C-alpha cells in the first residue's frame, strides 16, 4: 500500500474519528434493519417489480473470479419485449450500488425513465457491494485477498465482463453507457486504453471524475491529507464498510478519545456531522425526503480500503494513474516500471461520443477539475461528438437523486443518445 504500514497511532486515531463521524451520521439516520439494504430481497424484488416493471436478475463472473449481480429492465411500464431495443448500461459510483438509478419514483429515476423510453436497461453492481460479494474461490467475509483491488480492476475487469455480457445477451447490439462519479472514472480509464469500444455507442458521464486535486469536500480532502486509507490498512482493515466491519476496529481507540476527536472534527469549518451528505458531496439543491430515505436504506456500500487509498493518491497528486504500491520495487513487480503508469485520457478516440454533465456546487467532481479535463485532455475531441452540460446549482447527488433531473439532465442525455443512433 502507498506509504507502507508506517502510520502513527495518533494519525490512526484521528483517521478513525473522521470515519466515525461518517458512521454516526449514516447509522443514526438509517431505517430499521428490516428495510436496510432490503437484505432479504434482490434489487428486482425490492425496487423494480413493486412499481410494475419486469426485471431480471443476472450474474457475470470477471476474469479474476468476482461474481457480479446485474439487473435488467427489458421493457417499460407498459410491457413488451426487449428484442431489437438498444441497451443502456448504468454504472454507479463509489460506496453506492445499482439502486443509485432507482431511488426516486419511476417518473424521476433514470433506470425507469430509460425503460419507458424504449431502451433495454442494464444495471451494474461493482464487486464488494451487497449483491456482488461472490467469488469463485475467495470469501468477502474471511479472505483479505478478496479486497485486494482498486478502481483499476473495476475498469479492466468488472467493466469488461459486464459490457461483454450485455453485448452478448442483447444480440450484439452496441450499447450506451451511463456512469456517475466513480462510474465515469472507470469509463475514462477503459476508453483511454481502447477497451470495449466496439461494443459501445456512447458514454454519458454524470459528475465526471478524472482529475481530483481540486476536490473541495472537507471530508474527502481531510481523509486524503491525513492518509485515512493507509491508517485503516495499518489497522488491518481491508474492507472499507462505514456501517459494518469498521465498528469492530473503532474499539482499538478509547471511547473517550473518539468522542473528543469526533467533537473537534465536527466543529471544523465546512463539516456538518448532522448533514453529512452535503459535507461530503456539496450542497445538493433538489433532493426530497423520499429519495434520501431510499438512499439511507441501501447506502453506503462497502469498497476496498485499497480503492480508497488509490483515490486519495489522486487527490494529493493531481494525477490520473494506476495504483501506487509505494516503492519502486513493488511498482516494478506489478507494472514493469518504478512508477505507476498514467492513464492517457486524451487517447480516447476523438470521434467517440461523450456527454459530460457537471455541477457548480459539486465538491467531489469539482467544476475546476472538470474544466481542466475538458480543456487539456478532451480539447481535440470532435466538436459534434462532445456535449458538455453545466448546471450551476447541482451538486454530486443531484445527478442521480434530484427530483428535477429528468428535465434538466436525463432529457438532454436521451436527446444525445438519439443523435448517436442515427
Secondary structure as a PSIPRED ss2 file (coil, helix, strand):
# PSIPRED VFORMAT (PSIPRED V4.0)

   1 X C   1.000  0.000  0.000
   2 X C   1.000  0.000  0.000
   3 X C   1.000  0.000  0.000
   4 X C   1.000  0.000  0.000
   5 X C   1.000  0.000  0.000
   6 X C   1.000  0.000  0.000
   7 X C   1.000  0.000  0.000
   8 X C   1.000  0.000  0.000
   9 X H   0.000  1.000  0.000
  10 X H   0.000  1.000  0.000
  11 X H   0.000  1.000  0.000
  12 X H   0.000  1.000  0.000
  13 X H   0.000  1.000  0.000
  14 X H   0.000  1.000  0.000
  15 X H   0.000  1.000  0.000
  16 X H   0.000  1.000  0.000
  17 X H   0.000  1.000  0.000
  18 X H   0.000  1.000  0.000
  19 X H   0.000  1.000  0.000
  20 X H   0.000  1.000  0.000
  21 X H   0.000  1.000  0.000
  22 X H   0.000  1.000  0.000
  23 X H   0.000  1.000  0.000
  24 X H   0.000  1.000  0.000
  25 X H   0.000  1.000  0.000
  26 X H   0.000  1.000  0.000
  27 X H   0.000  1.000  0.000
  28 X H   0.000  1.000  0.000
  29 X H   0.000  1.000  0.000
  30 X C   1.000  0.000  0.000
  31 X C   1.000  0.000  0.000
  32 X C   1.000  0.000  0.000
  33 X C   1.000  0.000  0.000
  34 X C   1.000  0.000  0.000
  35 X C   1.000  0.000  0.000
  36 X H   0.000  1.000  0.000
  37 X H   0.000  1.000  0.000
  38 X H   0.000  1.000  0.000
  39 X C   1.000  0.000  0.000
  40 X C   1.000  0.000  0.000
  41 X C   1.000  0.000  0.000
  42 X C   1.000  0.000  0.000
  43 X H   0.000  1.000  0.000
  44 X H   0.000  1.000  0.000
  45 X H   0.000  1.000  0.000
  46 X H   0.000  1.000  0.000
  47 X H   0.000  1.000  0.000
  48 X H   0.000  1.000  0.000
  49 X H   0.000  1.000  0.000
  50 X H   0.000  1.000  0.000
  51 X H   0.000  1.000  0.000
  52 X C   1.000  0.000  0.000
  53 X C   1.000  0.000  0.000
  54 X C   1.000  0.000  0.000
  55 X C   1.000  0.000  0.000
  56 X E   0.000  0.000  1.000
  57 X E   0.000  0.000  1.000
  58 X E   0.000  0.000  1.000
  59 X E   0.000  0.000  1.000
  60 X E   0.000  0.000  1.000
  61 X E   0.000  0.000  1.000
  62 X C   1.000  0.000  0.000
  63 X C   1.000  0.000  0.000
  64 X C   1.000  0.000  0.000
  65 X C   1.000  0.000  0.000
  66 X E   0.000  0.000  1.000
  67 X E   0.000  0.000  1.000
  68 X E   0.000  0.000  1.000
  69 X E   0.000  0.000  1.000
  70 X E   0.000  0.000  1.000
  71 X E   0.000  0.000  1.000
  72 X E   0.000  0.000  1.000
  73 X E   0.000  0.000  1.000
  74 X C   1.000  0.000  0.000
  75 X C   1.000  0.000  0.000
  76 X E   0.000  0.000  1.000
  77 X C   1.000  0.000  0.000
  78 X C   1.000  0.000  0.000
  79 X E   0.000  0.000  1.000
  80 X C   1.000  0.000  0.000
  81 X C   1.000  0.000  0.000
  82 X C   1.000  0.000  0.000
  83 X C   1.000  0.000  0.000
  84 X C   1.000  0.000  0.000
  85 X C   1.000  0.000  0.000
  86 X C   1.000  0.000  0.000
  87 X E   0.000  0.000  1.000
  88 X E   0.000  0.000  1.000
  89 X E   0.000  0.000  1.000
  90 X E   0.000  0.000  1.000
  91 X E   0.000  0.000  1.000
  92 X C   1.000  0.000  0.000
  93 X C   1.000  0.000  0.000
  94 X C   1.000  0.000  0.000
  95 X C   1.000  0.000  0.000
  96 X C   1.000  0.000  0.000
  97 X C   1.000  0.000  0.000
  98 X H   0.000  1.000  0.000
  99 X H   0.000  1.000  0.000
 100 X H   0.000  1.000  0.000
 101 X H   0.000  1.000  0.000
 102 X H   0.000  1.000  0.000
 103 X C   1.000  0.000  0.000
 104 X C   1.000  0.000  0.000
 105 X C   1.000  0.000  0.000
 106 X C   1.000  0.000  0.000
 107 X C   1.000  0.000  0.000
 108 X C   1.000  0.000  0.000
 109 X C   1.000  0.000  0.000
 110 X H   0.000  1.000  0.000
 111 X H   0.000  1.000  0.000
 112 X H   0.000  1.000  0.000
 113 X H   0.000  1.000  0.000
 114 X H   0.000  1.000  0.000
 115 X H   0.000  1.000  0.000
 116 X H   0.000  1.000  0.000
 117 X C   1.000  0.000  0.000
 118 X C   1.000  0.000  0.000
 119 X C   1.000  0.000  0.000
 120 X E   0.000  0.000  1.000
 121 X E   0.000  0.000  1.000
 122 X E   0.000  0.000  1.000
 123 X E   0.000  0.000  1.000
 124 X E   0.000  0.000  1.000
 125 X C   1.000  0.000  0.000
 126 X C   1.000  0.000  0.000
 127 X C   1.000  0.000  0.000
 128 X C   1.000  0.000  0.000
 129 X C   1.000  0.000  0.000
 130 X C   1.000  0.000  0.000
 131 X C   1.000  0.000  0.000
 132 X C   1.000  0.000  0.000
 133 X C   1.000  0.000  0.000
 134 X E   0.000  0.000  1.000
 135 X E   0.000  0.000  1.000
 136 X C   1.000  0.000  0.000
 137 X C   1.000  0.000  0.000
 138 X C   1.000  0.000  0.000
 139 X C   1.000  0.000  0.000
 140 X C   1.000  0.000  0.000
 141 X C   1.000  0.000  0.000
 142 X C   1.000  0.000  0.000
 143 X C   1.000  0.000  0.000
 144 X H   0.000  1.000  0.000
 145 X H   0.000  1.000  0.000
 146 X H   0.000  1.000  0.000
 147 X H   0.000  1.000  0.000
 148 X C   1.000  0.000  0.000
 149 X C   1.000  0.000  0.000
 150 X C   1.000  0.000  0.000
 151 X H   0.000  1.000  0.000
 152 X H   0.000  1.000  0.000
 153 X H   0.000  1.000  0.000
 154 X H   0.000  1.000  0.000
 155 X H   0.000  1.000  0.000
 156 X H   0.000  1.000  0.000
 157 X H   0.000  1.000  0.000
 158 X H   0.000  1.000  0.000
 159 X H   0.000  1.000  0.000
 160 X H   0.000  1.000  0.000
 161 X H   0.000  1.000  0.000
 162 X H   0.000  1.000  0.000
 163 X H   0.000  1.000  0.000
 164 X H   0.000  1.000  0.000
 165 X H   0.000  1.000  0.000
 166 X H   0.000  1.000  0.000
 167 X H   0.000  1.000  0.000
 168 X H   0.000  1.000  0.000
 169 X H   0.000  1.000  0.000
 170 X C   1.000  0.000  0.000
 171 X C   1.000  0.000  0.000
 172 X C   1.000  0.000  0.000
 173 X C   1.000  0.000  0.000
 174 X C   1.000  0.000  0.000
 175 X E   0.000  0.000  1.000
 176 X E   0.000  0.000  1.000
 177 X E   0.000  0.000  1.000
 178 X E   0.000  0.000  1.000
 179 X E   0.000  0.000  1.000
 180 X E   0.000  0.000  1.000
 181 X C   1.000  0.000  0.000
 182 X H   0.000  1.000  0.000
 183 X H   0.000  1.000  0.000
 184 X H   0.000  1.000  0.000
 185 X H   0.000  1.000  0.000
 186 X H   0.000  1.000  0.000
 187 X H   0.000  1.000  0.000
 188 X H   0.000  1.000  0.000
 189 X H   0.000  1.000  0.000
 190 X H   0.000  1.000  0.000
 191 X H   0.000  1.000  0.000
 192 X H   0.000  1.000  0.000
 193 X C   1.000  0.000  0.000
 194 X C   1.000  0.000  0.000
 195 X C   1.000  0.000  0.000
 196 X C   1.000  0.000  0.000
 197 X H   0.000  1.000  0.000
 198 X H   0.000  1.000  0.000
 199 X H   0.000  1.000  0.000
 200 X E   0.000  0.000  1.000
 201 X E   0.000  0.000  1.000
 202 X E   0.000  0.000  1.000
 203 X E   0.000  0.000  1.000
 204 X E   0.000  0.000  1.000
 205 X E   0.000  0.000  1.000
 206 X E   0.000  0.000  1.000
 207 X C   1.000  0.000  0.000
 208 X C   1.000  0.000  0.000
 209 X C   1.000  0.000  0.000
 210 X C   1.000  0.000  0.000
 211 X C   1.000  0.000  0.000
 212 X C   1.000  0.000  0.000
 213 X C   1.000  0.000  0.000
 214 X C   1.000  0.000  0.000
 215 X C   1.000  0.000  0.000
 216 X C   1.000  0.000  0.000
 217 X C   1.000  0.000  0.000
 218 X H   0.000  1.000  0.000
 219 X H   0.000  1.000  0.000
 220 X H   0.000  1.000  0.000
 221 X H   0.000  1.000  0.000
 222 X H   0.000  1.000  0.000
 223 X H   0.000  1.000  0.000
 224 X H   0.000  1.000  0.000
 225 X H   0.000  1.000  0.000
 226 X C   1.000  0.000  0.000
 227 X C   1.000  0.000  0.000
 228 X H   0.000  1.000  0.000
 229 X H   0.000  1.000  0.000
 230 X H   0.000  1.000  0.000
 231 X H   0.000  1.000  0.000
 232 X H   0.000  1.000  0.000
 233 X H   0.000  1.000  0.000
 234 X H   0.000  1.000  0.000
 235 X C   1.000  0.000  0.000
 236 X C   1.000  0.000  0.000
 237 X C   1.000  0.000  0.000
 238 X C   1.000  0.000  0.000
 239 X E   0.000  0.000  1.000
 240 X E   0.000  0.000  1.000
 241 X C   1.000  0.000  0.000
 242 X C   1.000  0.000  0.000
 243 X C   1.000  0.000  0.000
 244 X C   1.000  0.000  0.000
 245 X C   1.000  0.000  0.000
 246 X H   0.000  1.000  0.000
 247 X H   0.000  1.000  0.000
 248 X H   0.000  1.000  0.000
 249 X H   0.000  1.000  0.000
 250 X H   0.000  1.000  0.000
 251 X C   1.000  0.000  0.000
 252 X C   1.000  0.000  0.000
 253 X C   1.000  0.000  0.000
 254 X C   1.000  0.000  0.000
 255 X H   0.000  1.000  0.000
 256 X H   0.000  1.000  0.000
 257 X H   0.000  1.000  0.000
 258 X H   0.000  1.000  0.000
 259 X H   0.000  1.000  0.000
 260 X H   0.000  1.000  0.000
 261 X H   0.000  1.000  0.000
 262 X H   0.000  1.000  0.000
 263 X H   0.000  1.000  0.000
 264 X H   0.000  1.000  0.000
 265 X H   0.000  1.000  0.000
 266 X H   0.000  1.000  0.000
 267 X C   1.000  0.000  0.000
 268 X C   1.000  0.000  0.000
 269 X C   1.000  0.000  0.000
 270 X C   1.000  0.000  0.000
 271 X C   1.000  0.000  0.000
 272 X C   1.000  0.000  0.000
 273 X C   1.000  0.000  0.000
 274 X C   1.000  0.000  0.000
 275 X C   1.000  0.000  0.000
 276 X H   0.000  1.000  0.000
 277 X H   0.000  1.000  0.000
 278 X H   0.000  1.000  0.000
 279 X H   0.000  1.000  0.000
 280 X H   0.000  1.000  0.000
 281 X H   0.000  1.000  0.000
 282 X C   1.000  0.000  0.000
 283 X C   1.000  0.000  0.000
 284 X C   1.000  0.000  0.000
 285 X C   1.000  0.000  0.000
 286 X C   1.000  0.000  0.000
 287 X C   1.000  0.000  0.000
 288 X C   1.000  0.000  0.000
 289 X H   0.000  1.000  0.000
 290 X H   0.000  1.000  0.000
 291 X H   0.000  1.000  0.000
 292 X H   0.000  1.000  0.000
 293 X H   0.000  1.000  0.000
 294 X H   0.000  1.000  0.000
 295 X H   0.000  1.000  0.000
 296 X H   0.000  1.000  0.000
 297 X H   0.000  1.000  0.000
 298 X H   0.000  1.000  0.000
 299 X C   1.000  0.000  0.000
 300 X C   1.000  0.000  0.000
 301 X C   1.000  0.000  0.000
 302 X C   1.000  0.000  0.000
 303 X E   0.000  0.000  1.000
 304 X E   0.000  0.000  1.000
 305 X H   0.000  1.000  0.000
 306 X H   0.000  1.000  0.000
 307 X H   0.000  1.000  0.000
 308 X H   0.000  1.000  0.000
 309 X H   0.000  1.000  0.000
 310 X H   0.000  1.000  0.000
 311 X H   0.000  1.000  0.000
 312 X H   0.000  1.000  0.000
 313 X H   0.000  1.000  0.000
 314 X H   0.000  1.000  0.000
 315 X H   0.000  1.000  0.000
 316 X H   0.000  1.000  0.000
 317 X H   0.000  1.000  0.000
 318 X C   1.000  0.000  0.000
 319 X C   1.000  0.000  0.000
 320 X C   1.000  0.000  0.000
 321 X E   0.000  0.000  1.000
 322 X C   1.000  0.000  0.000
 323 X C   1.000  0.000  0.000
 324 X C   1.000  0.000  0.000
 325 X C   1.000  0.000  0.000
 326 X C   1.000  0.000  0.000
 327 X C   1.000  0.000  0.000
 328 X H   0.000  1.000  0.000
 329 X H   0.000  1.000  0.000
 330 X H   0.000  1.000  0.000
 331 X H   0.000  1.000  0.000
 332 X H   0.000  1.000  0.000
 333 X H   0.000  1.000  0.000
 334 X H   0.000  1.000  0.000
 335 X H   0.000  1.000  0.000
 336 X C   1.000  0.000  0.000
 337 X C   1.000  0.000  0.000
 338 X C   1.000  0.000  0.000
 339 X C   1.000  0.000  0.000
 340 X C   1.000  0.000  0.000
 341 X C   1.000  0.000  0.000
 342 X E   0.000  0.000  1.000
 343 X C   1.000  0.000  0.000
 344 X C   1.000  0.000  0.000
 345 X H   0.000  1.000  0.000
 346 X H   0.000  1.000  0.000
 347 X H   0.000  1.000  0.000
 348 X C   1.000  0.000  0.000
 349 X C   1.000  0.000  0.000
 350 X C   1.000  0.000  0.000
 351 X C   1.000  0.000  0.000
 352 X C   1.000  0.000  0.000
 353 X E   0.000  0.000  1.000
 354 X E   0.000  0.000  1.000
 355 X E   0.000  0.000  1.000
 356 X E   0.000  0.000  1.000
 357 X E   0.000  0.000  1.000
 358 X E   0.000  0.000  1.000
 359 X E   0.000  0.000  1.000
 360 X C   1.000  0.000  0.000
 361 X C   1.000  0.000  0.000
 362 X C   1.000  0.000  0.000
 363 X C   1.000  0.000  0.000
 364 X C   1.000  0.000  0.000
 365 X C   1.000  0.000  0.000
 366 X C   1.000  0.000  0.000
 367 X H   0.000  1.000  0.000
 368 X H   0.000  1.000  0.000
 369 X H   0.000  1.000  0.000
 370 X H   0.000  1.000  0.000
 371 X H   0.000  1.000  0.000
 372 X H   0.000  1.000  0.000
 373 X H   0.000  1.000  0.000
 374 X H   0.000  1.000  0.000
 375 X H   0.000  1.000  0.000
 376 X H   0.000  1.000  0.000
 377 X H   0.000  1.000  0.000
 378 X C   1.000  0.000  0.000
 379 X C   1.000  0.000  0.000
 380 X C   1.000  0.000  0.000
 381 X C   1.000  0.000  0.000
 382 X C   1.000  0.000  0.000
 383 X H   0.000  1.000  0.000
 384 X H   0.000  1.000  0.000
 385 X H   0.000  1.000  0.000
 386 X E   0.000  0.000  1.000
 387 X E   0.000  0.000  1.000
 388 X E   0.000  0.000  1.000
 389 X E   0.000  0.000  1.000
 390 X E   0.000  0.000  1.000
 391 X E   0.000  0.000  1.000
 392 X C   1.000  0.000  0.000
 393 X C   1.000  0.000  0.000
 394 X C   1.000  0.000  0.000
 395 X C   1.000  0.000  0.000
 396 X C   1.000  0.000  0.000
 397 X C   1.000  0.000  0.000
 398 X H   0.000  1.000  0.000
 399 X H   0.000  1.000  0.000
 400 X H   0.000  1.000  0.000
 401 X H   0.000  1.000  0.000
 402 X C   1.000  0.000  0.000
 403 X C   1.000  0.000  0.000
 404 X C   1.000  0.000  0.000
 405 X H   0.000  1.000  0.000
 406 X H   0.000  1.000  0.000
 407 X H   0.000  1.000  0.000
 408 X H   0.000  1.000  0.000
 409 X H   0.000  1.000  0.000
 410 X H   0.000  1.000  0.000
 411 X H   0.000  1.000  0.000
 412 X H   0.000  1.000  0.000
 413 X H   0.000  1.000  0.000
 414 X H   0.000  1.000  0.000
 415 X H   0.000  1.000  0.000
 416 X H   0.000  1.000  0.000
 417 X H   0.000  1.000  0.000
 418 X H   0.000  1.000  0.000
 419 X H   0.000  1.000  0.000
 420 X H   0.000  1.000  0.000
 421 X C   1.000  0.000  0.000
 422 X C   1.000  0.000  0.000
